[in-house]
């Protein structure tokens, strides 16, 4: 959940909540479910944010590339700092091929979401220990393994620069184009 409106599904543009304020985003699976259940011409707001999150934005782009929806964004009329990300259902049947994000475990998607959140806040690249703590105290080794899975799937690139006894890591998030650099 982002902000004050919790949503487990997209909000139809004719629903009372559509005129509300506050940031929110539905899950990528909720957007896919909406697309499969909605007829041609249906419209929804799948996110209200300064920018759509990586996995949700990727799913929207995937559905749009397949021709199932058209996507656009409009500045929110209540909170001018936010955009309403809108999907309009086309008449084309849903045909979605697997993408890189669908090929990695759920924990890898959680790690990618964390990296995107850190990048959106313009923070320095976190260490494995910091990411492990943020994700509920998992072992740091799991973070390293999961970063390799994300890299193998083409979702991130990781570069380590060794200078003397120090090492600085840079993580580039392919979907958003953002880069996390060491402080």
C-alpha positions in Angstrom: 0.0 0.0 0.0 1.2 3.5 -0.8 -0.4 6.5 1.0 -3.8 6.6 2.5 -6.0 4.6 0.1 -5.6 0.8 0.4 -6.6 -1.0 -2.7 -6.3 -4.7 -3.6 -7.9 -3.9 -7.1 -8.0 -1.2 -9.6 -10.6 1.5 -9.1 -13.1 2.0 -11.9 -13.2 5.5 -13.2 -16.9 5.8 -12.4 -16.5 4.6 -8.8 -16.8 7.2 -5.9 -13.1 6.4 -4.9 -11.9 7.6 -8.4 -12.3 11.2 -7.3 -10.5 10.6 -4.0 -7.0 11.7 -3.1 -4.0 9.9 -1.8 -1.5 7.6 -3.4 -2.3 3.9 -4.0 -1.3 1.1 -6.3 -3.0 -2.2 -7.1 -1.0 -5.4 -7.4 0.2 -6.5 -10.9 -2.1 -9.6 -10.6 -5.1 -7.4 -9.7 -4.5 -5.4 -12.9 -4.3 -8.7 -14.9 -7.5 -9.9 -13.3 -9.3 -6.6 -14.0 -8.3 -6.9 -17.7 -9.6 -10.5 -18.0 -12.9 -9.6 -16.3 -13.6 -6.3 -18.0 -15.3 -5.8 -21.4 -14.1 -3.5 -24.1 -14.2 0.2 -23.2 -13.8 -0.4 -19.4 -11.6 2.1 -17.7 -9.8 1.9 -14.4 -7.2 3.8 -12.3 -4.6 1.1 -11.4 -2.3 3.5 -9.6 -2.3 7.0 -8.2 1.3 8.0 -7.6 4.2 10.2 -8.7 5.3 7.2 -10.7 4.0 3.7 -11.1 6.0 1.0 -9.4 8.3 -1.3 -11.4 6.4 -4.6 -11.3 3.0 -2.9 -11.8 4.3 -0.7 -14.5 5.9 -3.7 -16.2 2.6 -5.6 -16.1 0.7 -2.6 -17.6 3.3 -2.3 -20.4 3.1 -6.0 -21.1 -0.7 -5.9 -21.3 -0.5 -2.8 -23.5 2.1 -4.4 -25.8 -0.3 -7.4 -26.2 -3.0 -5.0 -27.2 -5.4 -5.9 -24.3 -5.3 -2.4 -22.8 -4.3 1.2 -23.7 -2.5 3.0 -20.9 -2.0 6.7 -20.1 -1.6 9.0 -17.2 -3.3 12.2 -16.2 -2.4 14.5 -13.4 -4.8 14.0 -10.4 -7.3 16.8 -10.0 -7.2 16.7 -6.2 -3.5 16.3 -5.6 -1.4 17.9 -8.3 1.7 16.1 -7.2 0.3 12.7 -8.2 -0.7 11.1 -11.5 -3.7 8.8 -12.2 -2.4 5.8 -14.2 -5.4 4.7 -16.3 -6.0 1.5 -18.2 -8.7 1.3 -21.0 -9.7 -2.2 -22.0 -9.6 -2.8 -25.8 -11.6 -5.5 -27.6 -8.5 -7.6 -28.2 -8.4 -10.9 -26.2 -5.8 -11.2 -23.4 -2.7 -12.9 -24.6 0.2 -12.5 -22.2 3.6 -14.2 -22.7 5.8 -14.8 -19.7 8.1 -12.0 -18.9 11.3 -11.9 -16.9 9.4 -10.7 -13.8 7.1 -13.8 -14.0 10.2 -16.1 -14.2 11.7 -15.2 -10.8 10.5 -16.2 -7.3 8.2 -14.0 -5.3 11.1 -13.1 -3.0 13.0 -11.7 -6.0 10.1 -9.5 -6.9 10.0 -8.2 -3.3 13.7 -7.4 -3.5 13.2 -5.6 -6.8 10.4 -3.6 -5.3 12.6 -2.7 -2.4 15.4 -1.6 -4.7 12.9 0.6 -6.7 11.7 2.2 -3.5 15.3 3.0 -2.4 16.0 4.4 -5.9 12.8 6.5 -5.8 14.0 8.0 -2.5 17.4 8.8 -4.0 19.1 6.8 -1.3 22.6 5.2 -1.6 22.8 1.5 -2.7 22.1 -0.6 0.4 24.3 -3.4 1.5 23.1 -7.0 1.5 22.7 -6.8 5.3 20.6 -3.7 5.0 18.3 -5.2 2.4 18.1 -8.4 4.5 17.0 -6.4 7.5 14.4 -4.5 5.5 12.9 -7.7 4.1 12.3 -9.2 7.5 15.7 -10.4 8.7 16.4 -12.9 6.0 20.0 -14.2 5.7 22.3 -11.8 3.8 23.4 -14.7 1.6 19.8 -15.0 0.3 20.0 -11.4 -0.9 23.2 -12.1 -2.9 21.6 -15.2 -4.4 18.4 -13.3 -5.3 20.4 -10.4 -6.8 22.0 -12.9 -9.1 18.5 -14.3 -10.1 17.4 -10.7 -10.9 20.6 -10.2 -12.9 20.2 -13.5 -14.8 16.6 -12.6 -15.6 17.7 -9.3 -17.1 15.9 -7.1 -14.5 19.0 -5.5 -12.9 22.7 -5.2 -13.6 25.2 -5.2 -10.7 28.7 -3.8 -10.9 31.3 -3.9 -8.2 34.2 -1.6 -8.1 37.2 -2.6 -6.0 39.5 0.2 -4.8 42.1 -1.0 -2.4 40.4 -2.7 0.5 37.1 -1.1 -0.3 34.3 -2.3 -2.6 31.5 -0.1 -4.0 28.5 -1.7 -5.6 26.2 -0.1 -8.2 22.8 -1.6 -9.1 21.0 -0.5 -12.2 17.3 -1.3 -12.4 16.5 -2.0 -16.0 12.7 -1.5 -15.9 12.9 2.0 -14.4 16.3 3.1 -15.7 17.4 4.1 -12.2 20.8 3.4 -10.7 21.7 2.9 -7.1 25.3 4.0 -6.3 27.3 3.5 -3.2 27.5 6.6 -0.9 
